[in-house]
């Protein structure tokens, strides 16, 4: 019984650690998007906002971080 309890505690701990790491990745991606876009307006408009950026390098970077956020949200939803 003690062994099962210990495994359960370890599992919860790993889950919380994963969630914390995902939150950190999401925060970093949002900060990068805010920097590239110059504001947080992209949060309400989504990837459509990126087409208004003036240079292709910024568009590529914004699309990369937006995709990263989508993956993070999918992972969080499945755990």
Helices and strands as residue ranges (DSSP letters): H 2-37, H 42-45, G 46-52, H 56-78
